Amino acid sequence: MFRYKLKDATYMQTILKITGIFISFCILSYLFVQPLLTKGMIFNGDDAWYQIDRIFEIKRNLAHGVFMPFMYTFTFGQIAFPLGIFYPQITISVISVITFFFKNAVTGVYAGIAFFTLITLIITYYTLRKLGKSSSSAYVGAILYAFATYRTVDAFSRFAMGEYLAMTFLPLCFYGLYAILSGKNKDWPYLAIGFSFILLSHVLTAFIIAIVLCIILIFNLILQDDRIRKFQYLMTAGVATICSSAIFLFPFIEQRLFQAYNIPTPTNLAKNAQTFSGMVTSALENSVQKNLVASYSVGLTSIIIIILGAIFFKNLKSFEKLSYIIATVVFIFSSALFPWSLLQSTPVMVIQYTFRLLAIPTLLYAVVGAGLFDLFLNSYDKISRRNFVVFIMVLIGILSCWYSSMQKLATESQYVAAPAMTNDGNISNGTMYTDQYTPKHATKFLNDFIKHVAIIDNKKVTLKKIKPSANQLAFTDKKVKNAEKIDLPVAYYKNYVAYRNGKRIQVKKSTRGSMLVESKGKGAITIRYKYSVIDFLGAILSVLTWVGFVVWFVRAKIRKNVID
């Protein structure tokens, strides 16, 4: 009887502890957005208008029951831009859903950012516990990562929502690889879950992570044994990743194979690479300012971890040592010290900016920081009350550095001068970067498409009456209604179809690379995206895989509880 009461008491203590951690994470998630939320506007982050238009395009489609809008018609110049095909939108759709619950548009967006900070805190804490960290060090590691300088830069200074969302799942990805390489075979799904949701957030981040993981894997397979087993689980994780990402990958590949596209916004890697001295200076200042003011870097906490990690390197666990080495190498390689010009003519050039590699040391230095905290508590102080005081002081130190940097960002003239969005909810409807996913042949006519210049009876006509709706665009000008043959100002894509008076009409590819419609009837022309069999198969495969992940996780938890 006493044993059962003891178990019940322990169980209740665990529940209370988990509840307390969750509540504290919710408060911290609010703190993450609070400095800018109180301003009532979204400021001029590098990609702010672009990402805001994505969020509210998806929201308008959701309001009309369209859950996967591939054709963006309310935003991006109303040119029927297929951004939903080329830019993953599964995770950012969550922010779109969250905005429904708030009257003010800005509040809704910040609530979405806060939500993913909450998920980041939970995932990082959980994975660090899986790595054997104590509850207090896992908590510190989660704060180090969630409030890291570069993650803050992605969220606000750059407003790079794709990368920001991808960083949420980075801990799962790296833990999954570690599990396979260290013999924890049953945990291979973490690699598939982590990498697939990185891919479902941002393609370039997934590409960068894939390169780094492959390099780590190659070194591991060369230096260690049991290669066949590792390779088998890696292949299994790879297949599961493809299945989980199929909802994006299948439509994306279908379009890419259909016609040629230019490389999205090619840049000179060597020219854009930040100087190492500038990155170190920026880190010491803990700057989260835009890179016109200071270099993007890993922040003061990471510099402290680098120094302490070097001093206590021998005392770190093997995984922490490896994390320290990889993080430091990637940090150095992300700067101009690495000869990026050698990779300019390789597929690596698509990453555009070398500072994107900083997501990796940001995570791995948090892992090392958690290890250093555990090392300190275990080696220097055994008194729990003093440990708690140290724990609180460390958290205050991390959050104070972060908060002061945010206050500085909120007063930076280049950042606050032209807000990207205020609580009136107006969106920019900008057209910059629409060349990225316009077919190669049609790119030189993109300005005509943006100006809505159609060709009717061999004459250029600027269309004025354009009506956007969920996943479709209607042209209702009188000249359009009366014409039998119209070269529309919309690029030609696979699965784009046209209707007149409710009936599907013939569509061809014009000499401009646009949609050439022919119909003997009269009436407005409506173009739509018609979901293909491949689109449906991809969606079904992904949903089934996600269900499989949930079942696996629940069963693993039940099995663990039974064993315990």
C-alpha positions in Angstrom: 0.0 0.0 0.0 2.8 2.4 0.9 4.5 1.7 -2.4 1.4 2.6 -4.4 1.0 5.8 -2.3 4.6 6.6 -3.0 4.1 6.1 -6.8 1.0 8.3 -6.7 2.9 11.0 -4.9 5.8 10.8 -7.4 3.3 10.9 -10.3 1.6 14.0 -8.9 5.0 15.7 -8.4 5.9 15.0 -12.0 2.6 16.4 -13.2 3.0 19.5 -11.1 6.6 19.9 -12.4 5.6 19.5 -16.0 2.7 21.9 -15.6 4.9 24.5 -14.0 7.5 24.2 -16.8 4.7 24.6 -19.4 3.2 27.7 -17.7 6.7 29.3 -17.5 7.3 28.5 -21.1 4.0 30.2 -22.0 5.1 33.3 -20.1 8.5 33.3 -21.8 6.8 33.0 -25.2 4.8 36.1 -24.5 8.0 37.8 -23.3 9.6 37.0 -26.6 7.2 39.2 -28.6 6.3 41.7 -25.8 8.9 44.4 -26.7 7.5 44.9 -30.2 3.9 43.7 -29.6 3.3 46.8 -27.3 4.2 49.1 -30.3 1.1 47.9 -32.2 2.9 47.4 -35.5 5.2 45.0 -37.3 8.3 46.9 -38.2 10.5 46.9 -41.3 12.1 43.5 -41.1 14.0 42.4 -44.3 11.2 40.1 -45.5 8.3 41.5 -43.4 6.0 42.5 -46.2 6.6 39.3 -48.1 5.9 37.0 -45.2 2.9 39.1 -44.0 1.3 38.8 -47.5 1.8 35.0 -47.3 0.2 34.8 -43.9 -2.9 36.8 -44.9 -3.2 35.2 -48.4 -3.5 31.9 -46.6 -5.9 33.3 -44.1 -8.3 34.6 -46.8 -8.2 31.3 -48.5 -8.9 29.4 -45.2 -11.8 31.7 -44.6 -13.3 30.4 -47.9 -12.5 26.7 -47.1 -9.3 26.4 -49.2 -6.7 24.8 -47.0 -3.9 24.5 -49.5 -3.9 27.6 -51.8 -1.4 27.1 -54.5 -2.4 30.2 -56.5 -2.0 33.4 -54.6 -4.5 35.9 -56.0 -5.2 38.5 -53.2 -1.5 39.5 -52.9 1.7 39.7 -54.9 0.2 42.0 -57.5 -2.8 39.8 -58.2 -0.9 38.0 -61.0 -2.0 34.5 -59.9 1.4 33.8 -58.4 1.9 30.1 -57.5 3.8 30.8 -54.3 1.9 28.0 -52.5 3.6 25.5 -54.7 7.2 26.7 -54.5 7.4 28.0 -50.9 6.3 25.5 -48.2 3.2 26.8 -46.3 2.2 24.1 -43.8 3.8 25.6 -40.7 3.1 29.2 -41.6 -0.5 28.3 -42.0 -0.6 27.8 -38.3 0.1 31.5 -37.8 -2.7 32.2 -40.3 -5.1 30.2 -38.3 -4.0 31.9 -35.0 -4.8 35.4 -36.5 -8.5 34.4 -36.7 -8.6 34.6 -32.9 -7.5 38.2 -32.6 -9.3 41.4 -33.6 -6.0 43.2 -34.4 -4.0 41.8 -37.2 -0.6 42.7 -35.7 -1.5 41.0 -32.4 -2.5 37.8 -34.3 0.9 37.7 -36.1 2.8 38.2 -32.9 0.7 35.6 -31.2 1.7 33.2 -34.0 5.4 34.0 -33.5 5.0 33.5 -29.7 3.3 30.1 -30.3 6.3 28.8 -32.3 8.6 30.1 -29.5 6.5 28.0 -27.1 6.9 24.9 -29.4 10.6 25.7 -29.7 11.0 25.8 -25.9 9.1 22.5 -25.5 11.0 20.7 -28.3 14.4 21.9 -27.1 13.7 21.0 -23.5 12.4 17.6 -24.5 15.4 16.7 -26.7 17.9 17.9 -24.2 16.2 15.6 -21.6 16.5 12.8 -24.2 20.2 13.5 -24.3 20.4 12.9 -20.6 20.5 16.5 -19.3 19.0 17.3 -15.9 15.7 19.2 -15.8 17.5 22.5 -14.9 20.2 22.3 -17.5 17.6 21.3 -20.2 15.6 24.4 -19.2 18.6 26.6 -19.5 19.5 25.1 -22.9 15.9 25.7 -24.1 16.1 29.4 -23.1 19.6 29.7 -24.7 18.2 28.4 -28.0 14.7 30.1 -28.0 16.1 33.5 -27.0 19.3 33.2 -29.1 20.5 36.2 -31.0 20.2 34.6 -34.5 16.8 33.2 -33.8 15.7 36.6 -32.7 17.2 38.1 -35.8 15.1 35.7 -38.0 12.0 36.5 -36.1 12.2 40.3 -36.1 15.2 41.9 -37.7 14.8 39.8 -40.9 11.3 38.7 -40.3 12.4 35.6 -42.2 9.4 33.4 -41.1 10.5 30.4 -43.2 13.8 30.1 -41.4 12.4 31.1 -38.1 9.8 28.3 -38.3 12.4 25.8 -39.6 14.6 26.5 -36.5 11.7 25.2 -34.3 12.3 21.6 -35.6 16.1 21.7 -35.7 16.6 20.1 -32.3 14.5 17.1 -33.4 16.5 16.7 -36.5 19.9 16.7 -34.8 18.7 14.5 -32.0 17.4 12.0 -34.6 20.7 11.8 -36.3 22.5 11.4 -33.0 20.2 8.6 -32.0 20.9 6.6 -35.2 24.7 7.2 -35.0 24.8 6.3 -31.3 22.8 3.1 -31.5 19.5 4.4 -30.2 17.7 2.8 -33.2 14.1 3.2 -31.9 14.5 6.9 -32.0 15.1 7.2 -35.8 11.7 8.9 -36.4 12.9 12.0 -34.7 15.2 12.6 -37.7 12.3 12.2 -40.1 10.0 14.4 -38.1 12.5 17.1 -37.6 13.9 17.2 -41.1 10.5 16.9 -42.8 9.1 19.8 -40.9 12.2 21.9 -41.6 11.5 21.2 -45.2 7.8 22.1 -44.8 8.9 25.4 -43.4 11.9 26.5 -45.6 13.6 24.8 -48.5 17.0 26.6 -48.3 17.3 25.8 -44.5 16.5 22.2 -45.3 19.2 22.2 -48.0 21.8 23.7 -45.7 20.9 21.2 -42.9 21.1 18.3 -45.4 24.6 19.3 -46.4 25.8 19.6 -42.8 24.2 16.3 -41.8 25.7 14.5 -44.8 29.2 15.8 -43.9 28.7 14.6 -40.2 27.4 11.3 -41.5 30.4 10.7 -43.8 32.9 11.4 -41.1 31.0 9.1 -38.7 30.8 6.2 -41.2 34.5 6.5 -41.9 35.6 6.7 -38.3 33.1 4.3 -36.7 31.8 0.7 -37.2 28.3 -0.7 -37.6 27.9 1.1 -40.9 25.2 -1.2 -42.4 22.8 -0.8 -39.4 23.3 3.0 -39.4 22.7 3.2 -43.2 19.5 1.1 -42.9 18.0 3.4 -40.3 19.1 6.5 -42.2 17.4 5.2 -45.3 14.2 4.4 -43.3 14.3 7.9 -41.9 14.9 9.3 -45.4 11.8 7.5 -46.8 9.7 8.7 -43.9 10.9 12.2 -44.5 9.8 12.1 -48.2 6.4 10.7 -47.2 5.9 13.4 -44.5 7.0 16.1 -46.9 5.0 14.8 -49.9 2.3 17.4 -49.5 4.9 20.0 -50.6 7.4 17.9 -52.5 5.0 16.3 -55.0 3.4 19.5 -56.3 6.8 21.2 -56.2 8.6 18.5 -58.2 5.7 18.3 -60.7 6.0 22.0 -61.5 9.8 22.0 -61.6 9.8 19.1 -64.1 7.1 20.8 -66.3 9.2 23.8 -67.4 12.5 25.7 -66.7 12.9 28.3 -64.0 15.7 30.6 -63.1 17.7 30.2 -59.8 15.8 32.3 -57.2 17.6 35.6 -56.6 21.2 34.5 -57.3 23.8 36.3 -55.2 27.6 36.4 -55.0 28.4 34.3 -51.9 31.9 35.6 -51.4 30.8 39.2 -51.8 27.9 38.9 -49.4 29.8 36.8 -46.7 30.2 38.8 -43.5 33.7 39.5 -42.1 34.6 37.3 -39.2 35.7 40.3 -37.2 32.4 42.0 -37.8 30.5 38.9 -36.7 32.6 38.6 -33.5 32.1 42.3 -32.8 28.3 42.0 -33.4 28.2 38.9 -31.1 30.0 40.8 -28.3 27.5 43.6 -28.6 24.7 41.0 -28.7 23.3 42.9 -31.6 20.0 41.9 -33.2 20.0 44.9 -35.5 19.6 44.7 -39.2 22.8 43.9 -41.1 23.0 47.4 -42.6 23.9 48.4 -39.0 25.7 45.3 -37.7 26.6 41.8 -38.9 24.2 39.0 -38.1 25.9 36.7 -35.5 25.4 34.2 -32.7 25.3 36.7 -29.8 27.0 37.3 -26.5 25.8 34.1 -24.8 27.4 32.0 -27.5 30.7 33.8 -27.2 30.6 33.1 -23.4 29.9 29.4 -24.2 32.8 29.3 -26.7 35.2 30.6 -24.0 33.9 28.4 -21.2 33.6 25.4 -23.6 37.3 25.8 -24.4 38.3 26.1 -20.8 36.2 23.0 -19.6 36.4 21.1 -22.9 38.0 18.0 -21.3 35.1 17.8 -18.8 32.3 17.9 -21.4 30.6 14.8 -22.5 31.5 13.4 -26.0 28.3 14.6 -27.6 28.9 18.1 -26.2 32.5 18.1 -27.4 31.3 17.2 -30.9 28.6 19.9 -30.7 31.2 22.4 -29.7 33.5 21.5 -32.6 30.8 21.4 -35.2 29.3 24.7 -34.0 32.7 26.5 -34.0 33.6 25.2 -37.4 30.3 26.2 -38.9 30.4 29.6 -37.2 33.8 30.3 -38.8 32.8 28.9 -42.2 29.7 31.1 -42.3 32.1 34.1 -42.5 34.3 35.5 -45.3 37.2 33.4 -43.8 35.9 30.5 -45.9 36.6 30.7 -49.6 33.0 30.9 -50.8 34.1 31.9 -54.3 35.0 28.2 -54.8 31.4 27.2 -54.4 29.8 30.0 -56.5 29.3 27.8 -59.5 28.0 24.8 -57.5 24.4 24.1 -56.2 25.5 25.6 -52.9 25.1 29.1 -54.4 21.3 28.8 -54.0 21.7 29.5 -50.2 22.1 33.2 -51.2 23.5 34.3 -47.8 26.2 32.5 -45.8 24.9 33.8 -42.5 22.0 31.3 -42.8 24.4 28.7 -41.5 24.3 30.4 -38.1 21.1 28.4 -37.2 23.4 25.4 -36.6 25.8 26.9 -34.1 22.9 28.6 -32.5 21.4 25.2 -31.6 24.7 23.4 -30.8 26.0 26.2 -28.6 22.8 25.9 -26.6 23.5 22.1 -26.2 27.0 22.9 -25.0 25.6 25.6 -22.7 23.3 23.1 -21.1 26.2 20.7 -20.6 28.3 23.5 -19.0 25.5 24.3 -16.6 25.2 20.7 -15.6 28.9 20.5 -15.2 28.9 23.5 -12.9 26.1 22.3 -10.7 27.6 18.8 -10.4 31.2 19.9 -9.8 31.0 23.0 -7.6 27.8 23.0 -5.6 25.7 20.3 -4.2 23.3 22.5 -2.1 19.9 22.5 -3.9 19.0 26.0 -2.6 22.2 27.5 -3.9 21.7 25.6 -7.2 18.3 27.2 -7.5 19.8 30.7 -6.9 22.4 30.0 -9.6 19.7 28.7 -11.9 17.7 31.9 -11.5 20.7 34.1 -11.9 21.7 32.4 -15.2 18.2 32.8 -16.6 18.1 36.4 -15.6 21.5 37.0 -17.2 20.4 35.4 -20.5 17.0 37.2 -20.7 18.5 40.5 -19.6 21.0 40.5 -22.5 18.3 39.5 -24.9 15.8 42.2 -23.6 18.4 45.0 -23.8 19.1 44.0 -27.4 15.4 44.1 -28.3 15.0 47.5 -26.8 17.9 48.8 -29.0 16.2 47.2 -32.0 12.9 48.9 -31.3 14.6 52.3 -31.5 16.7 51.7 -34.6 15.7 54.3 -37.2 16.0 52.0 -40.2 13.9 49.4 -38.5 11.0 51.5 -37.1 10.9 54.2 -39.8 8.5 52.4 -42.2 6.3 49.8 -40.5 5.4 46.8 -42.6 2.0 46.5 -41.0 -0.2 48.2 -38.5 -3.4 47.1 -36.7 -5.5 48.3 -39.6 -4.5 45.0 -41.3 -3.6 46.5 -44.6 -1.2 44.3 -46.6 1.4 45.6 -49.1 0.5 43.6 -52.1 4.1 44.0 -53.3 5.5 42.4 -56.4 9.2 42.2 -55.5 10.7 38.7 -55.9 7.8 37.4 -58.1 10.5 36.7 -60.7 11.8 33.9 -58.4 9.1 31.4 -59.4 8.1 32.8 -62.8 8.9 30.4 -65.6 12.2 31.2 -67.3 10.6 32.0 -70.7 8.1 34.3 -69.1 10.4 36.3 -66.9 11.2 39.0 -69.5 7.4 39.7 -69.7 6.9 39.8 -66.0 6.5 43.6 -65.9 3.6 43.3 -68.3 2.0 40.7 -66.1 2.4 43.0 -63.0 0.8 45.9 -65.0 -2.0 43.5 -66.0 -1.2 44.0 -69.7 -3.2 41.4 -71.8 -3.0 41.0 -75.6 -6.4 41.1 -77.3 -6.7 41.3 -81.1 -2.9 41.7 -81.3 -3.1 44.9 -79.2 -1.9 45.4 -75.7 -4.7 46.2 -73.2 -4.3 47.1 -69.6 -6.9 45.2 -67.6 -8.6 47.2 -64.8 -11.3 44.9 -63.5 -9.6 42.0 -61.7 -11.5 40.1 -59.0 -9.4 37.8 -56.7 -11.0 35.0 -54.7 -9.8 31.8 -53.1 -7.4 30.0 -55.3 -8.7 31.8 -58.5 -8.7 35.1 -60.3 -11.4 36.6 -62.5 -10.9 39.1 -65.4 -14.2 41.0 -66.0 -13.2 43.9 -68.3 -15.6 44.5 -71.1 -12.9 43.8 -73.7 -12.2 40.4 -72.1 -15.9 39.5 -72.0 -16.3 40.2 -75.7 -13.0 38.6 -76.9 -12.6 35.1 -78.3 -8.8 34.9 -78.0 -7.0 36.5 -75.0 -3.3 36.4 -74.0 -3.8 36.9 -70.3 -1.3 38.6 -68.0 -0.7 35.3 -66.1 2.3 33.0 -66.5 1.5 29.5 -67.8 1.8 26.8 -65.2 0.9 23.1 -65.0 -2.7 22.7 -63.6 -3.7 26.3 -64.3 -7.1 26.1 -66.0 -9.6 28.7 -67.3 -13.4 28.9 -67.2 -16.0 31.1 -69.0 -19.6 31.0 -67.9 -18.8 28.0 -65.7 -17.4 25.9 -68.5 -13.7 25.0 -68.9 -12.1 26.5 -72.0 -9.0 25.8 -73.9 -5.7 27.1 -72.6 -2.4 27.2 -74.5 1.1 28.6 -73.8 1.6 31.9 -75.6 4.8 33.4 -77.0 5.0 35.4 -73.8 4.9 32.2 -71.8 1.5 33.2 -70.5 -2.0 31.7 -70.6 -3.6 32.0 -74.0 -7.3 31.3 -73.8 -9.7 30.7 -76.6 -13.5 30.5 -76.5 -16.2 31.4 -78.9 -18.6 32.5 -76.2 -18.7 35.7 -74.3 -18.2 36.5 -70.6 -15.6 37.0 -67.9 -12.6 34.7 -67.8 -11.7 32.9 -64.5 -8.5 31.1 -64.0 -8.0 28.5 -61.2 -5.6 26.0 -60.0 -6.9 22.5 -60.5 -5.4 20.1 -58.0 -3.9 17.1 -59.8 -3.8 13.4 -58.8 -0.2 13.9 -57.7 -1.3 16.8 -55.4 -3.9 14.6 -53.7 -1.6 11.7 -53.4 1.0 13.9 -51.8 -1.5 15.3 -49.3 -2.8 11.9 -48.4 0.6 10.4 -48.0 1.8 13.2 -45.7 -1.3 13.1 -43.5 -1.0 9.3 -43.1 2.7 9.7 -42.2 1.9 12.4 -39.6 -0.7 10.1 -38.1 1.9 7.3 -38.1 4.4 9.6 -36.2 1.7 10.4 -33.6 0.9 6.7 -33.1 4.6 5.8 -32.8 5.2 8.6 -30.2 2.2 7.6 -28.1 3.1 3.9 -28.2 6.7 4.7 -27.3 5.5 6.7 -24.3 3.1 4.0 -23.2 5.9 1.4 -23.5 8.3 3.5 -21.5 5.7 4.0 -18.7 5.0 0.3 -18.6 8.7 -0.5 -18.2 9.2 2.2 -15.6 
